[in-house]
Amino acid sequence: MQAIMTAQRSDSKMFHKLVNAQRKSGKTILSELNVQGEIHTSKDDILQGWNKHFKQLATPQTSNENVEYTDREFDIDVIEEICKNNASPIIFTEEEICQAIGKLNTQKSSRYLRHHALLDAKSAFDVVNHNSLYRKLFLSGVGGTLWLLIRQLSTNALTSIKWDGLTSEPFLIQQGVRQGGILSTELYKLYVNDVLDQLEDNGLGKYIGDIYCGAPTCADDIALVANSPTELQVMISTVENYSKHEKYVLQPTKSVRLKKQRQ
C-alpha cells in the first residue's frame, strides 16, 4: 500500500500498474488515503477523507467567471412557475414500469475515426450545473409535471459515504447528476448537446453523404472526427470554450489527439 501511495505522487504509470496488481490479488483493504495532500490513515479518518472528497465534488466552485451564463436562478424560478401552471398527474402502472426497465439499453457505442481526438471531461457527471441543466431541459421541450419531477430529484438532495461498514455524515448535493442513475446519461447528453449542435451548425467535422458524423458521443465521451488537422484544432477549441462557459474542465491527461498511421 505504501508503494501505491508513493507512486501516486511521483509516477502515474507505476501507480496504475500497482493498483491493477492489487485488484487482481483480491485485496481490497485500504490503509491510507490521500485527499489533496492530506493523508488519512485510521478507519474513521479514511471515511472522513472520502466524505471530504465527494462533498467537494458535489459543491460548485466559487467563481465570478461566466456567472451570468450559468447561474440563471431567475430563469429557473420563471420556468418552475410555468411548469406548475401546466402540470398534470403522470400515472404509470406497475406493468408499464417493468416493461420500461426491460428495454433499457446498456450497450456501448463503437467509434469510427480519421483525423480525430478523444475528449474526456474531468469528473463530468459530478460537476453538472443544475440551473443550466434544467434550463436546457425546459428549452428542449420538457415541461409541466415531468420537468418538476426531474428537478425535484436534485432539490435539497443529500448523500452519505459508506465505507468498510461505516457511514459518514450526510452532505448536500449542489451540482452533478447521480453516478449510475438511470436518467443521468440522458441528462448529461442534453447538457452537452449545445456544443455538438455548434460543431454541426458551423460545418465542422466529417460527413457521410449528408449525414453529420463529426462528433460521435456517448455521454461524457466525445470523439471529434475532422477532415484536416486544422479543422480538428478548431473543433477542440470549440469544445474547450463551451466547457469554460459551463464550468467543467477537459482532462488534459485523458484527452488525446490520435495520430493517423501511414499505410
Backbone as a ProteinNet text record, in pm:
[ID]
protein_1_A
[PRIMARY]
MQAIMTAQRSDSKMFHKLVNAQRKSGKTILSELNVQGEIHTSKDDILQGWNKHFKQLATPQTSNENVEYTDREFDIDVIEEICKNNASPIIFTEEEICQAIGKLNTQKSSRYLRHHALLDAKSAFDVVNHNSLYRKLFLSGVGGTLWLLIRQLSTNALTSIKWDGLTSEPFLIQQGVRQGGILSTELYKLYVNDVLDQLEDNGLGKYIGDIYCGAPTCADDIALVANSPTELQVMISTVENYSKHEKYVLQPTKSVRLKKQRQ
[TERTIARY]
81.8	0	85.7	194	283.1	342.8	374.4	430	329.2	201.5	96.3	85	84.4	70.9	191	310.4	431.5	426	384	374.8	269.5	162.4	56.1	109.4	206	259.8	372.8	435	554.7	554.6	481.9	489.4	351.8	277.1	138.9	131.3	227.4	225	244.6	340.8	363.3	243.5	180.5	62.8	-46.8	-80.2	-185.9	-144.9	-17.4	30.4	12.8	47.9	35.1	-112	-197	-340.2	-399.8	-366.8	-418.4	-370	-245.5	-191.5	-265.7	-299.5	-370.8	-512.8	-575.6	-710.5	-710.9	-610.3	-601.9	-576.4	-509.6	-480.1	-601.7	-706.8	-828	-824.1	-716.1	-705.6	-774.1	-873.5	-949.7	-940.7	-859.2	-848.8	-760.3	-812.8	-738.4	-686.1	-553.8	-495.2	-453.7	-456.7	-414	-482.6	-526.9	-597.2	-539.3	-505.9	-450.3	-555.5	-602.6	-700.5	-637.8	-596.9	-534.3	-414.2	-330	-208.9	-225.9	-348.8	-376.1	-391.7	-307.5	-307.5	-403	-490.6	-584.6	-547.9	-536.6	-486.9	-584	-643.6	-733.2	-864.4	-940.1	-1065.6	-1162.2	-1183.3	-1273.7	-1218	-1086.7	-1022.8	-1034.9	-1020.1	-1034.4	-1176.9	-1274.7	-1414.3	-1434.9	-1376.3	-1387.9	-1317.8	-1208.4	-1139	-1226	-1291.9	-1384.8	-1498.4	-1549.9	-1658.5	-1615.3	-1493.8	-1441.2	-1428.1	-1376.4	-1354.6	-1485.9	-1585.4	-1711.4	-1795.6	-1780.7	-1851.4	-1799.7	-1668.4	-1610.7	-1660.8	-1674.3	-1727.1	-1871	-1948.6	-2090.4	-2114.7	-2007.8	-2021.3	-1960.1	-2036.5	-1980.6	-1866.3	-1763.8	-1652.2	-1693.5	-1660.9	-1696.4	-1608.4	-1673.3	-1601	-1693.1	-1638.2	-1716.6	-1720	-1640.2	-1630.7	-1756.4	-1818.7	-1935.9	-2054.7	-2063.2	-2175.8	-2306.9	-2305	-2428.6	-2477.9	-2388.4	-2427.6	-2489.4	-2435.1	-2478.9	-2567.7	-2548.1	-2625.7	-2751.6	-2845.4	-2967.1	-3082.9	-3071.8	-3176	-3309.4	-3302.7	-3428.2	-3499	-3420.7	-3480.7	-3548.2	-3481	-3534.5	-3663.4	-3668.9	-3790.6	-3908	-3882.9	-3988.3	-4031.9	-3934.1	-3965.3	-4046.1	-4006.2	-4079.1	-4224.2	-4247.7	-4385.1	-4465.9	-4402.3	-4472.1	-4510.4	-4416.5	-4441.3	-4550.3	-4551.1	-4655.5	-4793.8	-4800.6	-4929.2	-4977.6	-4883.5	-4919.9	-4906.5	-4890	-4868.6	-4997.4	-4982.5	-5093.4	-5038.1	-5118.1	-5067.1	-5011.1	-4899.4	-4842.3	-4863	-4938.1	-4976.3	-4914.6	-4845.3	-4787.2	-4838.4	-4859.1	-4892.3	-4763	-4768.8	-4651.2	-4601.5	-4694.4	-4656.3	-4578.6	-4622.2	-4553.7	-4412.2	-4395.9	-4263.2	-4169.5	-4220.6	-4138	-4098.3	-4190.1	-4159.2	-4051.9	-4059.3	-3961.2	-3822.5	-3816.4	-3687.6	-3626.4	-3709.5	-3661.1	-3606.5	-3644.1	-3599.2	-3475.9	-3421.4	-3302.9	-3186.9	-3117.8	-3004.7	-2875.8	-2799.9	-2674	-2552.9	-2575	-2465.2	-2377.7	-2250.8	-2157.2	-2151.4	-2135.8	-2126.7	-1984	-1973.3	-1842	-1795.5	-1668	-1611.9	-1552.9	-1575	-1512	-1427.2	-1298	-1205.3	-1125.7	-1085.3	-998.3	-895.6	-903.2	-829.2	-912.5	-862.6	-953.7	-890	-977.5	-937	-1044.7	-1003	-1094.3	-1086.8	-1200	-1202.9	-1270.7	-1211.8	-1264.4	-1281.2	-1399.8	-1426.2	-1394.8	-1327.2	-1288.7	-1412.4	-1434.6	-1549.7	-1677.5	-1700	-1805.1	-1943	-1985.4	-2120	-2132.1	-2018.7	-2021.8	-2030.5	-2001.7	-1994	-2098	-2201.4	-2308.1	-2379.5	-2389.2	-2457.2	-2608.6	-2674.9	-2817	-2902.6	-2879.3	-2961.3	-2948.7	-2826.7	-2804.9	-2870.9	-2859.8	-2919.4	-3070.4	-3137.5	-3283.7	-3337.9	-3258.1	-3295.7	-3290.5	-3184.8	-3172.9	-3286.3	-3321	-3427.5	-3559.5	-3589.7	-3713.6	-3711.6	-3599.3	-3588.9	-3594.1	-3565.2	-3572.1	-3714.4	-3808.8	-3948.9	-4007.7	-3927.2	-3977.2	-4031.1	-4159.3	-4219.8	-4323.4	-4400.6	-4509.3	-4463.9	-4542.9	-4518.5	-4385.1	-4352.1	-4229.3	-4106.1	-4104.2	-3991.3	-3980.6	-4095.3	-4094.9	-4045	-4086.5	-4046.7	-3896	-3840.3	-3697	-3616.7	-3661.7	-3587.7	-3593.8	-3707.5	-3723.1	-3623.7	-3575.3	-3479.7	-3349.7	-3315.6	-3189.8	-3209.5	-3333.3	-3359	-3339.9	-3244.3	-3213.9	-3179.7	-3119.1	-3081.7	-2957.8	-2958.8	-2846.2	-2785.1	-2658.7	-2593.3	-2491.8	-2456	-2355.6	-2256.8	-2140.7	-2038.7	-2039.3	-2051	-2045	-1915.6	-1836.1	-1706.5	-1670.6	-1640.4	-1594.1	-1687.1	-1817.1	-1915.3	-1952.2	-1888.9	-1918.2	-1992.3	-2073.2	-2147.6	-2116.8	-2081.8	-2043.3	-2165.8	-2140.8	-2246.6	-2297.1	-2426.4	-2478.7	-2436	-2426.7	-2397.6	-2485.4	-2502.4	-2593	-2527.6	-2603.8	-2557.1	-2601.9	-2506.8	-2539.1	-2510.1	-2449.9	-2424.3	-2407.8	-2411.9	-2388.6	-2515.3	-2502.3	-2607.9	-2557.6	-2647.6	-2610.9	-2531.5	-2418.5	-2341.7	-2424.1	-2442.9	-2518.8	-2669.2	-2716.5	-2860.2	-2915.4	-3038.4	-3098.2	-3110.8	-3142.8	-3159.7	-3029.4	-2925.2	-2804.2	-2740.9	-2729.9	-2668.7	-2748.6	-2882.7	-2967	-2959.3	-2957.5	-2948.5	-2813.5	-2706.8	-2575.4	-2565.9	-2624	-2622.7	-2696.7	-2806.1	-2877.8	-2791.3	-2716.3	-2632.2	-2522.5	-2465.9	-2356.6	-2404.6	-2534.4	-2583.1	-2563.2	-2563.9	-2545.9	-2413.4	-2307	-2176.7	-2171.8	-2242.5	-2249.3	-2324.8	-2429.5	-2503.3	-2414.5	-2331.2	-2240.4	-2146.1	-2091.4	-1998.5	-2068.1	-2188.8	-2261	-2306.1	-2359.1	-2407.9	-2296.4	-2172.7	-2058.2	-1991.5	-2049.7	-1996.3	-1861.1	-1832.8	-1702.4	-1711.1	-1620.5	-1617.8	-1663.6	-1656.2	-1683.2	-1832	-1863	-1997.1	-1986.9	-2088.1	-2105.3	-2228	-2206.7	-2316.3	-2359.7	-2487.6	-2537.6	-2562.8	-2508.3	-2526.4	-2404.3	-2426.1	-2314.8	-2267.1	-2135.5	-2078.6	-1946.9	-1937.7	-1813.3	-1787.4	-1891.7	-1872.8	-1955	-1922.8	-1994.6	-1971.1	-2079.4	-2071.6	-2152.9	-2096.5	-2169.3	-2150.2	-2253.2	-2247.7	-2130.1	-2032.9	-1920.8	-1802.2	-1815	-1708	-1738.5	-1657.3	-1676.2	-1558.6	-1588.9	-1486.8	-1505.4	-1398.7	-1404	-1339.5	-1411.3	-1362.8	-1361.3	-1241.7	-1226.1	-1170	-1173	-1119.4	-971.8	-922.2	-783.1	-738.3	-606.7	-556.6	-602.2	-608.6	-651.5	-796.5	-882.7	-1023.3	-1039.9	-959	-966.1	-933.3	-833.5	-797.2	-910.4	-979.3	-1094	-1204.2	-1226	-1328.5	-1291.4	-1163.4	-1118.1	-1137.2	-1103.9	-1119.2	-1265.8	-1354.4	-1497.8	-1547.5	-1507.5	-1548.3	-1486.7	-1361.4	-1295.4	-1365.2	-1402.7	-1473	-1607.4	-1676.2	-1804.8	-1785.8	-1680.1	-1654.6	-1630	-1563.9	-1540.4	-1671	-1760.5	-1891.4	-1970.5	-1962.8	-2043.4	-1969.7	-1850.6	-1777	-1735.1	-1697	-1631.3	-1498	-1413.2	-1276.5	-1249	-1186.8	-1140.4	-1014.1	-1009.3	-897.4	-779.4	-672.9	-562.7	-487.5	-482	-407.3	-487	-619.2	-703.3	-761.4	-753.9	-798.2	-679.4	-697.8	-583.9	-619.7	-519.7	-529.3	-452.5	-522.3	-460.6	-395.5	-279.5	-206.9	-254.5	-271.2	-312.9	-193.8	-204.9	-94.5	-86.6	36.7	56.8	37.6	-20.2	-45.3	85.6
-119.9	0	125.5	124.2	239.7	266.6	159.2	174.1	241.5	206.5	267.7	416.1	453.1	593.4	674.3	614.6	684.1	705.2	600.6	610.2	711	723.7	818.2	960.9	990.3	1126	1150.6	1042.8	1064.2	995.1	883.3	805.8	748.3	815.8	775.5	637.8	604.8	473.1	361.3	379.6	280.5	270.6	385.3	386.9	296	312.7	231.9	84.8	58.4	-79.9	-147.4	-77.1	-133.8	-152.1	-55.1	-66	-187.5	-207.1	-322.6	-453.3	-455.2	-575.3	-606.1	-503.2	-525	-574.1	-520.7	-565.5	-714.2	-757.7	-899.3	-990.1	-934.2	-1015.4	-1033.7	-953.2	-966	-889	-816	-738.4	-603.1	-574.4	-451.1	-361	-396.8	-317.3	-195.9	-77.1	47	92.2	110.9	150.2	296.8	362.8	502.9	571.8	695.2	771.7	912	956.5	1090.2	1177.1	1280.6	1374.5	1513.4	1556.7	1688.3	1708.8	1604.9	1614.6	1582.3	1564.3	1530.5	1379.4	1316.5	1171.6	1128.3	1032.4	975.6	828.2	785.7	650.3	562.7	612.7	529.2	506.8	408.4	372.4	489.9	556.4	671	787.6	804.4	914.9	898	774.6	747.8	776.1	739.2	768.5	918.7	997.5	1142.7	1196.4	1130.1	1169.1	1149.2	1032	1007.5	1109.4	1138.5	1235.1	1372.4	1413.4	1542.7	1547.7	1439	1433.7	1447.8	1367.2	1368.1	1491.5	1546.1	1670.4	1784.2	1787.5	1889.9	1875.7	1750.1	1727.4	1776.2	1764	1799.6	1947.4	2025.3	2168	2251.5	2341.1	2425.4	2511.9	2528.7	2615.1	2759.8	2843.4	2984.7	3055	3122.5	3194.8	3298.3	3412.6	3517.2	3502.3	3407.4	3389.7	3324.5	3389.3	3336.1	3313.9	3391.7	3375.9	3405.1	3507.3	3546.7	3437.9	3346	3243.2	3121.8	3078.5	2953	2969	3073.9	3089.8	3170.7	3111.6	3183	3138.6	3171	3129.5	3194.4	3317.2	3384.6	3311.7	3255.3	3173.9	3051.3	2984.8	2863	2891.8	3003.6	3039.4	3060.3	3127.5	3151	3018.7	2934.4	2805.1	2718.5	2718.7	2638.5	2684.2	2815.1	2866.7	2826.6	2831.2	2789.4	2642.3	2559.7	2415.2	2382.6	2455.6	2432.5	2465.4	2570.8	2611.7	2513.7	2438.1	2343.9	2198.3	2178.2	2043	1961.6	1832.5	1737.6	1605.4	1523.1	1397.3	1303.6	1238.8	1135.6	1000.9	912.9	785.9	669.5	580.7	460.7	338.3	231.8	105.6	30.9	-65.2	-144.9	-221	-267.8	-342	-253.1	-127.1	-34.3	-3.9	8.6	35.2	-82.6	-204.9	-324.8	-337.3	-304.7	-310.9	-208.4	-89.5	15.1	-24.5	-85.1	-129.9	-237.2	-323.9	-431.4	-383.8	-262.2	-209.1	-119.9	-105.3	-20.2	-72.2	18.5	-17.8	0.5	-107.5	-100	-120.5	-114.7	-139.9	-15.6	-35.9	72.6	99.2	226.9	260.9	238.1	205.9	190.4	324.8	332.7	457.8	438.9	538.3	542.1	668.2	658.7	770.3	798.5	927.3	967.8	1065.1	1197.1	1296.9	1315.1	1270.7	1255.1	1284.9	1315.6	1336.1	1277.4	1227.5	1174.3	1265.7	1322.2	1419.7	1360.6	1387.5	1337.9	1455.8	1470.3	1577.7	1530.5	1613.8	1579.8	1574.7	1458.3	1439	1489	1448.5	1506.6	1504.8	1387.5	1376.5	1451.3	1472.8	1530.7	1682.7	1749.2	1895.5	1962.2	1889.9	1948.2	2057	2177.4	2289	2268.3	2260.9	2228.4	2331.3	2461	2563.8	2558.4	2541.9	2534.3	2410.3	2296.9	2172.1	2183.1	2234.1	2236.6	2345	2447.4	2544.9	2479.5	2402.7	2331.8	2229.1	2163.7	2064.1	2127.3	2244.3	2314.4	2358.5	2413.8	2460.6	2346.3	2224.8	2108.6	2059.2	2116	2077.5	2002.1	1975.5	1906.4	2010.9	2001.4	2099.5	2036.1	2120.3	2071.8	1980	1877	1785.4	1712.3	1672.8	1596.7	1680.2	1807.9	1896.1	1911	1932.3	1947.4	1820.3	1704.6	1576.9	1556.1	1581.3	1561.4	1657.9	1782.7	1880	1843.9	1790.6	1755.9	1648.6	1568.2	1463.2	1518.4	1643	1700.6	1816.5	1856	1967.9	1925.1	1989.3	1957.9	1810.8	1748.6	1606.8	1591.6	1488.1	1458.5	1323.4	1306.5	1177.8	1155	1029	992.1	895.1	882.3	788.4	666.2	548.1	423.4	352.7	322.8	258.7	169	43.3	-52.7	-59.8	-61.7	-75.8	53.8	164.8	294.2	382.9	474.3	570.3	711.8	798.6	935.1	1023	1143.9	1243	1281.9	1303.2	1341.5	1482.8	1507.3	1641.9	1671.2	1799	1844.6	1831.4	1779.4	1770.1	1896.1	1984.9	2112.6	2117.2	2012.9	2006.1	1860.2	1834.3	1698.9	1617.2	1508.7	1408.4	1278.9	1196.3	1077.6	977.9	931.9	826.6	698.1	639.8	516	535.7	660.9	687.2	657.8	607.6	571.5	692.9	809.9	930.2	1005.6	972.6	1054.2	1067.5	956.8	962.3	1050.2	1035.9	1116.5	1264.1	1294.7	1434.3	1494.3	1416	1468.5	1490.9	1402.2	1421	1549.7	1577	1702.9	1821.2	1805.5	1913	1953	1857.6	1887.9	1897.3	1879.5	1875.2	2007.8	2119.4	2250.1	2259.4	2206.3	2215.5	2124.7	2012.1	1925	1995.1	2069.4	2147.4	2257.1	2319.3	2423.2	2367.2	2250.2	2187.5	2159	2104.3	2071.2	2196.6	2294.4	2417.3	2493.6	2482.6	2550.1	2466.5	2348.9	2264.3	2205.2	2183.7	2130.2	1978.7	1905.9	1761.8	1686.5	1554.7	1466.8	1447.5	1421.6	1382.8	1251.3	1169.8	1055	1085.6	1124.7	1178.7	1310.8	1321.6	1441.7	1418.7	1308.2	1275.1	1322.1	1407.1	1458.8	1352.9	1328	1230.6	1282.8	1415.7	1476.3	1468.2	1436.2	1432	1319.9	1193.3	1082.4	1086.3	1076.5	1099.6	995.9	948.8	862.4	920	988.6	1054.7	1152.5	1128.2	1221.9	1187.7	1088.2	1052.3	1114.9	1213.5	1281.7	1251.2	1201.1	1179.6	1284.3	1350.9	1450.5	1391.2	1394.3	1338.2	1450.5	1490.8	1608	1570.8	1668.9	1649.8	1684.9	1760.9	1803.6	1835.9	1841	1878	2017.7	2112.8	2248.7	2250.5	2179.4	2173.3	2105.4	2003.2	1933.8	2028.2	2114.1	2208.6	2307	2351.2	2440.8	2371.2	2243.5	2167.3	2152.6	2125.2	2112	2244	2356.2	2487.7	2519.1	2477.1	2499.1	2427.3	2301.1	2223.5	2282.1	2326.3	2385	2513	2599.1	2722.6	2693.3	2591.2	2552.8	2502.6	2425.3	2373	2486.8	2593.9	2708.2	2778.7	2790.9	2852	2773.2	2639.2	2553.3	2509.8	2564.4	2543.1	2397.8	2328	2199.7	2201.4	2104.2	2106.5	1981.7	2000	1886	1829.7	1698	1631.2	1622.3	1701.9	1703.1	1571.2	1494.9	1369.1	1255.2	1271.8	1167	1205.7	1334.9	1379.3	1369.8	1298	1271.1	1300.9	1346.4	1363.8	1247.9	1159.2	1037.9	1062	1001.3	1016.6	914.4	960.5	871.4	792.6	661.5	577.7	576.6	582.2	576	434.5	425.3	293.3	233.1
0	0	0	76.5	79.9	-58.3	-131.2	-266.2	-359.1	-342.9	-425	-396.2	-268.5	-231	-277.7	-270.7	-317.5	-468.4	-541.9	-687.5	-730.3	-652	-686.4	-693.5	-608	-600.6	-700.5	-754.5	-835.6	-971.7	-986.5	-1110.3	-1142.1	-1231.4	-1259.2	-1324	-1412.5	-1477.1	-1375.2	-1285.3	-1181.8	-1087.9	-1060.1	-972.6	-1028.6	-1157.8	-1217.9	-1227.6	-1249.5	-1254.8	-1119.5	-1011.4	-877.2	-838.1	-876.8	-845.8	-915.7	-1043.5	-1117.6	-1056.8	-1011.1	-948.1	-819	-743.8	-618.5	-643.5	-749.9	-783.9	-817.9	-894.3	-932.8	-813.2	-710.8	-593.2	-503.8	-527.7	-447.3	-316.9	-289.4	-166	-185.2	-102.4	-118	4.5	102.2	224	198.9	230.5	213.6	348.5	358.1	485.8	489.1	370.9	365	248.3	270.6	168.2	161.7	40.5	18.9	-48	21.5	-32.7	-34.9	-153.9	-173	-80.7	-72.9	6.4	153.3	198	338.3	351	434.7	449	559.3	526.3	623.2	642.5	768.3	795.1	873.4	979.8	1060.1	986.6	1032.1	966.7	962	1076.2	1081	999.8	1004.3	933.4	782.8	735.5	592.2	546.7	628.4	595.2	579.8	671.5	662.5	537.8	498.5	376.6	253.4	247.1	136	138.3	255.5	270	217.8	254.5	210.3	58.1	0.6	-144.2	-221.2	-184.4	-258.9	-227.7	-108.1	-76.2	-162.2	-185.3	-272.5	-416	-462.6	-596.2	-608.4	-500	-502.8	-477.8	-455.8	-424.7	-536	-599.2	-705.8	-654	-735.4	-700.1	-715.8	-619.1	-624.4	-726.4	-821.5	-926.3	-986.9	-1022	-1085.9	-1237.4	-1290.4	-1434.6	-1489.6	-1590.3	-1660.1	-1568.9	-1459.7	-1367.5	-1438.2	-1527.5	-1594.7	-1688.5	-1729	-1826	-1758.8	-1647.8	-1588.2	-1465.1	-1386.5	-1264.1	-1291.6	-1360.8	-1400	-1311.6	-1185.2	-1091.4	-1125.5	-1179.2	-1214.1	-1328.2	-1422.4	-1528.6	-1470.3	-1377.8	-1318.7	-1242.2	-1171.1	-1097.4	-1192.6	-1305.2	-1404	-1467.3	-1502.7	-1563	-1467	-1339.4	-1240.4	-1229.5	-1233	-1223.5	-1345.3	-1464.8	-1587.3	-1579.8	-1533.4	-1525.6	-1424	-1312.5	-1212.1	-1268.7	-1347.5	-1405.3	-1511	-1571.3	-1676.7	-1632.2	-1503.2	-1451.8	-1452	-1477.8	-1469.8	-1421.5	-1353.4	-1297.2	-1404.7	-1372.9	-1460.2	-1391.3	-1455.3	-1392.9	-1471	-1399	-1458.4	-1383.5	-1458.8	-1393.7	-1363.9	-1273.3	-1239.8	-1361.9	-1446.4	-1566.3	-1663.2	-1679.7	-1769.3	-1720.4	-1589.2	-1532.3	-1557.2	-1536.1	-1558.8	-1705.7	-1798.3	-1939.7	-1976.4	-1917.2	-1945.1	-1896.9	-1777.1	-1724.1	-1813.5	-1866.7	-1951.3	-2085.3	-2124.8	-2253.7	-2242.7	-2121.8	-2103.7	-2186.1	-2255.2	-2340.4	-2262.8	-2246.2	-2171.1	-2261.4	-2392.7	-2485.1	-2500	-2536.5	-2563.3	-2713.7	-2750.7	-2891.5	-2943.3	-3071.1	-3132.8	-3188.1	-3226.4	-3275	-3414.1	-3500.3	-3631.8	-3636.7	-3671	-3655.6	-3782.7	-3800.8	-3911.4	-3854.3	-3888.6	-3811.7	-3684.8	-3574	-3462.2	-3326.9	-3233.3	-3094.4	-3004.6	-2889.2	-2788.6	-2667.4	-2628	-2519.7	-2396.6	-2282	-2155.1	-2059.6	-2002.9	-1907.3	-1765.8	-1689.6	-1552.9	-1463.5	-1400.2	-1309.7	-1374.9	-1500.6	-1583.5	-1517.2	-1471.1	-1415.1	-1282.2	-1214.8	-1080.2	-1078.4	-1190.6	-1188.7	-1277.6	-1317.2	-1399.1	-1319.7	-1377.6	-1312.4	-1320.6	-1204.3	-1201.3	-1273.7	-1248.4	-1312.2	-1464.3	-1512.5	-1656.6	-1715	-1644.8	-1693.2	-1706	-1603.1	-1605.5	-1697.1	-1721.9	-1824.3	-1962.3	-1989.5	-2116.4	-2131	-2021	-2023.4	-2066	-2011.3	-2045.4	-2191.2	-2237.2	-2375.1	-2475.7	-2430.6	-2519.8	-2538.9	-2462.2	-2477.2	-2360	-2257.6	-2138.3	-2041.6	-2007.8	-1918.9	-1828.4	-1762.1	-1678.6	-1567.1	-1542.4	-1431.5	-1445.9	-1567.2	-1587.8	-1551.7	-1591.7	-1557.3	-1405.8	-1340.7	-1194.8	-1126.6	-1178.4	-1119.2	-1131.3	-1250.3	-1270.9	-1185.5	-1176	-1095.5	-947.5	-904.4	-763.4	-719.3	-814.9	-782	-725.2	-760	-712	-614.7	-589.5	-499.1	-353.6	-285.2	-144.3	-123.6	-225.8	-215.4	-126.3	-44	44.9	9.5	40.6	20.8	132.1	150.9	250.9	188.4	249.9	203.5	294.2	234.9	310.5	276.1	377.1	354.3	471.5	441.1	541.5	662.3	637.8	744.5	814	778.1	839.6	740.7	793.9	712.3	759.9	666.4	702.1	726.9	774.8	788.2	648.6	632.7	500.6	462.5	332.1	283	161.7	131.6	26.5	-111	-206.1	-344.9	-417.8	-447.1	-508.7	-658.4	-711.6	-855.6	-894.7	-1024	-1073.2	-1090.9	-1166.7	-1179.9	-1118.6	-1072.4	-994.4	-1077.6	-1024.2	-1088.7	-1088.3	-1206.9	-1216.6	-1223.2	-1214.6	-1221.9	-1360.8	-1367.7	-1496.2	-1587.9	-1531	-1611.6	-1635.8	-1562.1	-1562.6	-1700.6	-1773	-1905.2	-1999.5	-1996.4	-2084.9	-2048.2	-1918.6	-1875.7	-1914.5	-1902.4	-1938.8	-2089.6	-2168.2	-2313.8	-2351.5	-2282.6	-2305.1	-2265.6	-2157.5	-2104.8	-2204.5	-2277.1	-2370.6	-2514.8	-2537.6	-2675.7	-2749.2	-2675.4	-2739.2	-2813.3	-2753.4	-2819.7	-2942.6	-2939	-3055.9	-3168.9	-3133.2	-3232.6	-3291.6	-3206.7	-3256	-3361.9	-3334.6	-3429.1	-3563	-3556.3	-3678.9	-3752.8	-3679.6	-3743.3	-3812.3	-3760.1	-3820.7	-3929.4	-3957.3	-4063.7	-4032.9	-3903.1	-3861.8	-3846	-3910	-3893.3	-4017.7	-4008.7	-4121.4	-4145.8	-4273.1	-4316.7	-4393.6	-4382.1	-4470.1	-4553.6	-4679.1	-4758.4	-4697.5	-4665.5	-4598.8	-4449.5	-4397.7	-4255.3	-4177	-4077.2	-3997	-3898.8	-3897.3	-3804	-3748.3	-3731.4	-3687.1	-3538.3	-3460.2	-3314.7	-3252.2	-3285.2	-3219.6	-3069.2	-2994.2	-2849.6	-2773.7	-2665.3	-2572.5	-2433	-2384.5	-2253	-2248.1	-2159.5	-2144.1	-2232.9	-2318.9	-2412.9	-2548.7	-2588.7	-2716.5	-2808.1	-2926.5	-3028.4	-3137.4	-3174.9	-3281.9	-3407	-3518.8	-3645.1	-3747.8	-3791.6	-3877.7	-4013.7	-4105.9	-4240	-4249	-4149.9	-4152.9	-4011.2	-3988.1	-3855.2	-3812.2	-3906.6	-3873.4	-3827.4	-3900	-3861.7	-3726.1	-3702	-3573.9	-3458.9	-3476.9	-3372	-3345.4	-3451.5	-3434.1	-3354.3	-3380.9	-3309.6	-3162.1	-3135.7	-2996.7	-2923.6	-2988.3	-2925.8	-2899.1	-2989	-2970.3	-2845.5	-2829.1	-2711.9	-2584.7	-2593.9	-2477.3	-2432.7	-2527	-2492	-2426.4	-2477.1	-2417.9	-2275.1	-2252.6	-2117.4	-2018.9	-2064.6	-1977	-1943.4	-2040.6	-2016.6	-1913.2	-1924.9	-1838.7	-1712.2	-1689.1	-1564.5	-1541.4	-1648	-1628.4	-1702.6	-1673	-1722.6	-1806.3	-1922.3	-2000.4	-1936.7	-1925.1	-1859.1	-1956.1	-1935.3	-2032.4	-2042.9	-1933.9	-1937.3	-2000.4	-2014.6	-2071.3	-2206.7	-2241.4	-2372.9	-2468.1	-2578.5	-2666.3	-2812.6	-2882.9	-3028.1	-3091	-3157.2	-3209	-3344.8	-3363.8	-3488.6	-3590.2	-3712.6	-3819.9	-3871.6	-3871.6	-3916.5	-4069.5	-4119.9	-4263.1	-4314.3	-4432	-4490.7	-4543.3
[MASK]
+++++++++++++++++++++++++++++++++++++++++++++++++++++++++++++++++++++++++++++++++++++++++++++++++++++++++++++++++++++++++++++++++++++++++++++++++++++++++++++++++++++++++++++++++++++++++++++++++++++++++++++++++++++++++++++++++++++++++++++++++++++++++++++++++++++++

